[in-house]
Amino acid sequence: MSLGALTHPISPQRTETLMEPFAVVCGCDEKYAQHTCVLLRSLLENNPKTSFAIFIIVPSNFPAAMQSMLTDSMPSGEHSLTFLPVCNESLISTLPRWGWVSYAVYYPLMIPDLLPAAVRRVLYLDADIVVTGDISDLLHIDMSQHPLAAALEPSLDESPEFRKKINLDQSIPYFNSGVMVLNLDRWRSENIGRRALDFLTAHPEYIVFHDQCALNQIIRGNFLILSKEWNFRTHLDASIERAKHARILHFSSENKPWLFMSEYPLKEEYWKYLKKTEWKNYVEPDRTLAKVVRKTLSRYFPKILSKSDNFAKSLHLHLSLFGIRGVARRAMMGLLRSTAIFGARLPRAQQSVLIRLGTMDVAEYQHVFISDEYGFRLPPKASVIIDVGANIGMSAVYFSQRYPNAKIIAIEPEPNNFDVLSKNAALFPRIVPVHARLWNRDGFFSICDGAEGGRKPASAGSVSSDILVPSLTLNTLLSEYGIEEIDLLKIDAKGAECEIFEDFFTWIDRVKVVCVELHDRFRPAFRDRFRPGCSQAFEIATADFPIKWQRGELTCAAREGAILQR
């Protein structure tokens, strides 16, 4: 295989077998080098009669060793492989990014600037793709009237809520950018890549899926629609029979085929090609003995596992955290099918915090006190901490122990949680419990049957047996408690971040540090907590904060001098 630049122009009008190389582009960084290799290996193996000029867009510091591994993994044939260092890395690093993606997601927008001018048409492929068939038909489609060809994104294309979030009319079709045939003549003449980058900078509030949302805003429906076979996403269609007719498999969810616990349909296609690359000895990072046993049991004894395994794991967790006393209490609760308040000893302290055994309180205790989720350090003089979504008060208790001079305002709307929060606040006097929801306007909302999942707005003048809980804006809260400045604003609002940050410009100057659990990052299995736009709301509100970091599920921002250690 040769390694060099493309020297032959490509005719987009040819319909016979291509004798000249067809340009294929993918983006790659160190994290996705292995998966890019699988993509290219599958492409070349399934299209031996087609000549390809492959361009891999990489960061400027992409290791030479990885370039060699990619090159050495390719089968012999009439194809070239060229690595193109990305331009404008400083610009890309300022663009919105969240979830599991890297900044390489924006590399497609730079294709017209990086490729030789002679290249007039390219096939762009995401790195989480496996090519399973002959794609020659895709290379010959008539692109003269369109800047790109792509498949629709059905789960989002038909969603009014998503359309409203990205400010794109329902009449304009929305495509998935993982597989695109690009007419570079049109891209260059219409400056599509540059306009998409400008849109990302100017309107981050309309971005949910990075380059994809930006391109849809610029293209606005002027694309050739490809059928599903050219971009088959198995998390949307689990039919193995239909997948057999696909030419391109796209593993586009978080549940990637290279993870051990993944149950992705057709994940074996990924491994088939991986074994033929320099990464053939790869071991999944999530492969542990416990998970091997668990996966085996779930495959052959699913009913037994669903009952006994969950209870056994619960007992093991209680033992590791609370000793024999905690296990005995948890086992008794399991027999009686009840929930009980338990005094859990704080690490390195003589005091205890009240939790409900057998509930998510246990995992929260582990996150806060064992994993040290809030282990960053504020200055010792920190005097005001506001804990939004305080639950039963574990984070508030943590803050009261760590910052003895601080008043902690702990806000929680759910009645059962607030009841335990109040009991914990009685044990730690610097905690002030507030039974309310932080919102974008003052008022009330109702909680049905005391269940958090049963919230609904309370209509004016209505008579209801539901529990009415106040909704407060942050400005109202600050006024009621005479607070001028907030040392730490911690928010875990289950998707209400958008509403809380709606009027951020009226209070953000009074905040030194913000830490938020952003709920548009949750796995698809938790759709009740999935809220596109939470990350963008946070990014816009904290745009002037120079210090930003990630700690577990927390996304944090701080002003200069407001944090001693991250």
Secondary structure, DSSP 8 states (H G I E B T S, - for coil): -B-S---S---TT--S---S-EEEEEE--GGGHHHHHHHHHHHHHT-TTS-EEEEEEE-TT--HHHHHHHHHTS-SSSEEEEEEE-S-HHHHTTS---TT--GGGGGGGGHHHHS-TT--EEEEE-SSEEE-S--HHHHTS--TT-SEEEEB-HHHHT-HHHHHHHT--TTS--B-TTEEEEEHHHHHHHTHHHHHHHHHHH-GGG-SSHHHHHHHHHHTT-SEEE-GGGSB-TTT---HHHHTT-SEEE--SSS-TTSTT---TTTHHHHHHHTTSTTTT---TT--HHHHHHHHHHHH-HHHIIIIIHHHHHHHHHHHHHHHHHHHHHHHHHHHT---EEEEE-TTSS-EEEEETTSHHHHHHIIIIIS-TT--B--TT--EEEEET-TTSHHHHHHHHH-TT-EEEEE---HHHHHHHHHHHHHSTTEEEE--EE-SS-EEEEEGGG-GGGEEE--TT---SSEEEEEE-HHHHHHHTT---BSEEEE--TTTHHHHGGGGGGTGGGBSEEEEE-GGGS-GGGGGG--TTHHHHHHHHTTT-SEEEEETTEEEEE-TTS-SB-
